[in-house]
Every structure is written in structure tokens, then in C-alpha cells.
């Protein structure tokens, strides 16, 4: 019989080395034996049933259903919303974002808070709930338009004739990548983007990031493209069994640099997203959530 090390079994089961050693010492993994200071574990060994972690999507759905505070759903909602909206100029602090989720208040503030910051925060929470419920649904134009409708409904510009909530843009706009697609070409460009994306069956994190870049180049909506694009990333990572990532405020500069240079130096943006993924893995480890 072939045996593997604690480190190899820990990687295989997404548990810490320390946890595996504890299982070995308490004889919870059958067939293990100590040789010197090292445990030898049968290659085909399995964990005791209760040791298996729950998968991320299952945990998110479960905690969303009971509106649990202090879990991975709560943490994901606040971290993703705060960091994404901050990139769009929101002046809400992390604590205020959390207060809006928990208590529907922002608490005391020394600065004037824009009403749209509060509205988009609440709407962003709804968008995350939307993608949790529909994580395994195919990504389509209808899907992203519905998400845009949720995100921008009730905002200051949403009632204006030139601003299309839940529809593609009517007038030219700019993003962090300056040259974006003219409104008349958006529908055709988006159809091609989805066709190209879905032509790849087993999607990787690089496929998802490439979709993100091309989405930003098109900039299909009048406003709110950045948050929608980052929500799409989160949804598609879950759908393809890839650990999601959140671009936090420490990664913003590298994120924008990576977007601007994706065509020539893909590693910049890829490394930034992998750093965000590593941070999210830390959260998953803390809450004992499984990932590959």
C-alpha cells in the first residue's frame, strides 16, 4: 500500500496539517501509523464523515436563508460590497456598510453621505443574494441586465430618459479603460462576448478574468459597469468551482494597472486576482468552508 504525508493529505482534503495530525493521533483516520515523528497515511484513506467541510455555495445559501450574522455569507456580503462600491467613489466606511446590512442604519458620520451610496449598497446586497440563488444558471445577457436593474434601481439617475436601467447604454461613456464601445455596437459585441466565453467548456480563472476585461472594454451599461463586472466574476467562480476573489482597497492600484495592460501583460491582473483569491481562502479556512 502507498502512503502519503500529513501535508499531502491536508492539501487533498482542504484541511490544515494540524487538524490531520489530530485525526491521526485520535485514530480517526484508519490505517495511519507513526514512523519517527511523521504520520504515514494510506493514499486511499478517507476522513470521518463529520470532518468534511461544507462547500461554499451550500454555506452561502444556508446562511442567506437564515440571515445569519458573523458567518461567511455575512463577511462576503460586506467585503465584496464595501470594496466594490469604494472603487466607484462611495464614501461609506466598512463599519457603515456593515451597519446598513445589520441594522439598516449608517450610524453617526462626520461627512455628508450621498443617498446613492446607501441605495447602491442595499442594491449590491440584493445582487449578491441574486447570484447566490442563481449561481449555477448560465451567464447570459438577460442575467446581467436583470442584475443591472437590481443594482441601479432607485438611484438618482435611474429615472432619467438617457439612463437605461437594466438595458444597454444609449450615450457614449468612459471607464478606467478609456476607449469603450459605442452604444450602437454594444448589442453585437456582447453577443459575441458571450458566444466566445461559452465556447470554452471547462473555464479557468484566466477565462473569467478575460471575460471581465472584455466586458470592461465594451462597458455596456450607462453606469455601474465595474460593480456588475466584479459580481459576474464572483458568480462565475462559484459556478466553475473556483475560489472567488475580492479586490480590496490594497489591491485597487494593481487591479486597474492589470486591466489596462491585460492585452500585453496578463500576469499583472492575474497575480492581483490570485492575491485576492488567497485572501478569500483565508476567510474560508477560518469558517471551515471547503474549496479546491
C-alpha positions as CSV (number, residue, x, y, z in Angstrom):
1,X,0.0,0.0,0.0
2,X,1.2,3.5,-0.8
3,X,1.3,6.1,2.0
4,X,1.3,9.9,1.9
5,X,2.3,12.6,4.3
6,X,0.2,14.8,6.5
7,X,0.8,17.7,4.2
8,X,-0.3,15.8,1.2
9,X,-3.4,14.5,2.8
10,X,-4.2,18.0,4.2
11,X,-4.0,19.5,0.7
12,X,-6.1,16.7,-0.7
13,X,-8.9,17.3,1.9
14,X,-8.6,21.1,2.3
15,X,-7.8,20.8,6.0
16,X,-4.9,22.1,8.0
17,X,-1.9,20.0,8.8
18,X,-2.7,20.4,12.5
19,X,-6.2,19.0,12.1
20,X,-4.9,16.0,10.2
21,X,-2.3,15.3,12.8
22,X,-5.1,15.4,15.5
23,X,-7.2,12.9,13.5
24,X,-4.2,10.6,13.2
25,X,-3.4,10.8,16.9
26,X,-7.0,10.1,17.8
27,X,-7.2,7.2,15.3
28,X,-10.0,8.8,13.3
29,X,-8.2,8.0,10.0
30,X,-7.9,4.3,9.6
31,X,-4.6,2.7,8.7
32,X,-2.3,5.5,9.8
33,X,0.9,4.9,11.7
34,X,3.7,6.9,13.2
35,X,7.2,6.5,11.9
36,X,9.6,8.5,13.9
37,X,8.0,12.0,14.2
38,X,5.9,11.6,11.0
39,X,2.5,10.1,10.3
40,X,2.0,7.9,7.4
41,X,-1.5,7.9,5.9
42,X,-2.9,5.4,3.4
43,X,-3.2,7.0,0.0
44,X,-6.9,5.9,-0.2
45,X,-7.7,6.9,3.4
46,X,-10.9,8.9,4.0
47,X,-11.9,11.4,6.6
48,X,-14.5,10.6,9.3
49,X,-17.9,11.8,7.9
50,X,-18.2,14.7,10.2
51,X,-14.8,16.0,9.3
52,X,-15.8,17.0,5.8
53,X,-16.3,20.7,5.2
54,X,-19.4,22.2,3.5
55,X,-18.9,23.7,0.1
56,X,-19.0,27.5,-0.3
57,X,-22.3,27.7,-2.3
58,X,-24.1,25.4,0.1
59,X,-22.9,27.5,3.1
60,X,-23.8,30.8,1.4
61,X,-27.3,29.5,0.6
62,X,-27.8,28.1,4.1
63,X,-26.6,31.3,5.9
64,X,-28.5,33.5,3.5
65,X,-31.7,31.6,4.2
66,X,-31.4,32.2,8.0
67,X,-29.9,35.7,7.6
68,X,-27.0,34.6,9.8
69,X,-24.7,37.3,11.1
70,X,-21.0,36.6,11.7
71,X,-20.6,33.8,9.1
72,X,-19.0,33.6,5.7
73,X,-22.2,34.9,4.0
74,X,-22.1,38.0,6.2
75,X,-18.4,38.5,5.7
76,X,-18.7,38.0,1.9
77,X,-21.6,40.4,1.6
78,X,-19.8,43.2,3.5
79,X,-16.3,42.7,2.0
80,X,-17.5,42.5,-1.6
81,X,-20.0,45.4,-1.3
82,X,-17.7,47.7,0.5
83,X,-14.6,47.2,-1.7
84,X,-16.5,47.2,-5.0
85,X,-18.5,50.4,-4.2
86,X,-15.4,52.1,-2.8
87,X,-13.8,51.7,-6.2
88,X,-16.8,53.6,-7.6
89,X,-16.3,56.5,-5.2
90,X,-18.6,55.6,-2.4
91,X,-17.8,57.4,0.9
92,X,-19.3,54.8,3.2
93,X,-16.9,53.2,5.6
94,X,-16.6,49.5,6.2
95,X,-18.4,49.8,9.5
96,X,-21.2,51.9,7.9
97,X,-21.6,49.3,5.2
98,X,-21.9,46.6,7.9
99,X,-24.4,48.7,9.8
100,X,-26.6,49.0,6.7
101,X,-26.7,45.3,6.4
102,X,-27.3,44.5,10.1
103,X,-29.4,47.4,11.2
104,X,-30.5,49.4,8.1
105,X,-28.7,52.4,9.6
106,X,-25.3,54.1,8.9
107,X,-24.6,55.4,12.4
108,X,-23.0,58.8,13.0
109,X,-20.9,60.3,10.3
110,X,-18.6,63.3,10.2
111,X,-19.0,63.6,6.4
112,X,-22.1,64.1,4.2
113,X,-23.2,60.8,2.8
114,X,-24.7,60.6,-0.7
115,X,-28.1,59.0,-0.8
116,X,-27.0,57.0,-3.8
117,X,-24.1,55.4,-1.8
118,X,-26.7,54.0,0.6
119,X,-29.1,52.9,-2.2
120,X,-26.4,51.1,-4.2
121,X,-25.1,49.4,-1.0
122,X,-28.6,48.0,-0.3
123,X,-28.9,47.1,-4.0
124,X,-25.5,45.4,-4.1
125,X,-26.5,43.2,-1.2
126,X,-29.6,42.2,-3.2
127,X,-27.3,41.5,-6.2
128,X,-25.2,39.1,-4.2
129,X,-28.3,37.3,-3.0
130,X,-29.4,37.1,-6.6
131,X,-26.1,35.5,-7.7
132,X,-26.1,33.1,-4.8
133,X,-29.6,31.9,-5.7
134,X,-28.7,31.6,-9.4
135,X,-25.0,30.7,-9.2
136,X,-25.4,27.7,-11.4
137,X,-27.5,29.4,-14.0
138,X,-25.9,30.1,-17.4
139,X,-24.4,33.6,-17.7
140,X,-26.5,35.4,-20.3
141,X,-27.4,38.9,-21.5
142,X,-30.8,38.6,-19.7
143,X,-29.0,37.6,-16.5
144,X,-26.6,40.6,-16.4
145,X,-29.4,43.0,-17.4
146,X,-31.5,41.8,-14.5
147,X,-28.6,42.3,-12.2
148,X,-28.0,45.8,-13.5
149,X,-31.7,46.5,-12.9
150,X,-31.4,45.4,-9.3
151,X,-28.2,47.4,-8.8
152,X,-29.2,50.7,-10.3
153,X,-32.9,50.8,-9.4
154,X,-33.9,53.8,-7.2
155,X,-30.6,55.7,-7.8
156,X,-30.6,59.4,-8.7
157,X,-30.1,58.9,-12.5
158,X,-32.3,55.9,-12.8
159,X,-35.4,57.9,-13.7
160,X,-33.7,60.0,-16.5
161,X,-34.6,59.3,-20.1
162,X,-30.9,58.9,-21.2
163,X,-30.2,56.4,-18.4
164,X,-31.3,52.9,-19.2
165,X,-31.7,50.8,-16.0
166,X,-31.4,47.1,-16.9
167,X,-30.7,47.9,-20.6
168,X,-27.5,48.7,-22.6
169,X,-26.3,52.3,-22.7
170,X,-27.8,55.0,-25.0
171,X,-25.0,57.5,-25.0
172,X,-21.2,57.1,-25.1
173,X,-19.3,56.6,-21.8
174,X,-15.8,56.0,-20.4
175,X,-14.3,53.7,-17.9
176,X,-10.9,53.1,-16.4
177,X,-10.0,51.7,-19.8
178,X,-10.8,54.9,-21.7
179,X,-11.9,53.7,-25.1
180,X,-15.2,51.9,-24.8
181,X,-17.7,50.5,-27.3
182,X,-20.1,53.0,-29.0
183,X,-23.7,52.4,-28.0
184,X,-24.8,51.2,-31.5
185,X,-22.3,48.4,-31.3
186,X,-22.9,47.1,-27.8
187,X,-25.5,44.5,-28.5
188,X,-23.5,42.8,-31.2
189,X,-20.3,43.0,-29.2
190,X,-22.0,41.5,-26.1
191,X,-23.5,38.6,-28.1
192,X,-20.0,37.8,-29.4
193,X,-18.5,38.1,-26.0
194,X,-21.0,35.5,-24.6
195,X,-20.6,33.2,-27.5
196,X,-16.8,33.2,-27.2
197,X,-16.9,32.8,-23.4
198,X,-19.3,29.8,-23.6
199,X,-17.3,28.1,-26.3
200,X,-14.9,27.1,-23.5
201,X,-16.5,24.2,-21.6
202,X,-14.1,23.9,-18.6
203,X,-13.5,27.5,-17.6
204,X,-10.4,28.6,-15.7
205,X,-9.8,31.7,-13.6
206,X,-8.0,33.2,-16.6
207,X,-11.1,32.7,-18.8
208,X,-13.2,34.5,-16.2
209,X,-10.7,37.4,-15.9
210,X,-10.5,37.6,-19.7
211,X,-14.3,37.9,-19.9
212,X,-14.1,40.7,-17.2
213,X,-11.5,42.6,-19.3
214,X,-13.6,42.4,-22.5
215,X,-16.7,43.4,-20.6
216,X,-14.9,46.5,-19.3
217,X,-13.8,47.3,-22.8
218,X,-17.4,47.2,-24.1
219,X,-18.7,49.0,-20.9
220,X,-22.2,48.0,-22.0
221,X,-24.2,49.9,-19.3
222,X,-24.5,53.6,-18.8
223,X,-23.2,53.3,-15.3
224,X,-22.4,50.6,-12.8
225,X,-20.2,48.5,-15.1
226,X,-17.4,48.0,-12.6
227,X,-19.6,46.5,-9.8
228,X,-21.6,44.4,-12.3
229,X,-18.4,43.0,-13.8
230,X,-17.0,42.1,-10.3
231,X,-20.3,40.5,-9.4
232,X,-20.1,38.4,-12.6
233,X,-16.6,37.3,-11.6
234,X,-17.8,36.1,-8.2
235,X,-20.8,34.3,-9.7
236,X,-18.7,32.6,-12.4
237,X,-16.0,31.5,-9.9
238,X,-18.7,29.8,-7.8
239,X,-20.3,28.2,-10.9
240,X,-17.0,26.8,-12.0
241,X,-15.8,25.5,-8.6
242,X,-13.1,28.2,-8.5
243,X,-12.3,30.0,-5.2
244,X,-13.8,33.6,-5.7
245,X,-11.7,36.7,-5.0
246,X,-12.4,40.2,-3.8
247,X,-10.4,43.2,-5.0
248,X,-9.9,45.0,-1.7
249,X,-8.6,48.6,-1.3
250,X,-5.0,47.4,-1.0
251,X,-5.2,45.8,-4.5
252,X,-7.0,48.6,-6.3
253,X,-4.0,50.2,-8.0
254,X,-2.7,46.8,-9.2
255,X,-6.2,45.9,-10.4
256,X,-6.5,48.9,-12.6
257,X,-3.0,48.6,-13.9
258,X,-3.7,44.9,-14.7
259,X,-6.9,45.8,-16.6
260,X,-5.1,48.4,-18.6
261,X,-2.2,46.1,-19.5
262,X,-4.2,42.8,-19.9
263,X,-3.6,42.5,-23.6
264,X,0.2,42.7,-23.3
265,X,1.0,41.6,-19.8
266,X,-1.7,39.2,-18.5
267,X,0.3,38.3,-15.4
268,X,-0.2,41.7,-13.8
269,X,-4.0,41.3,-13.4
270,X,-3.8,37.5,-12.9
271,X,-1.4,37.9,-10.0
272,X,-3.6,40.6,-8.4
273,X,-6.7,38.4,-8.7
274,X,-4.7,35.4,-7.2
275,X,-3.8,37.6,-4.3
276,X,-7.4,38.4,-3.8
277,X,-8.2,34.7,-4.0
278,X,-5.5,33.9,-1.4
279,X,-7.2,36.4,1.0
280,X,-10.6,34.8,0.4
281,X,-9.2,31.4,1.1
282,X,-8.1,32.7,4.5
283,X,-11.7,33.6,5.2
284,X,-12.9,30.2,4.0
285,X,-10.3,28.4,6.2
286,X,-11.5,30.4,9.2
287,X,-15.1,29.4,8.6
288,X,-14.1,25.8,7.7
289,X,-15.6,26.0,4.2
290,X,-14.3,23.6,1.6
291,X,-12.6,24.6,-1.6
292,X,-10.4,23.0,-4.3
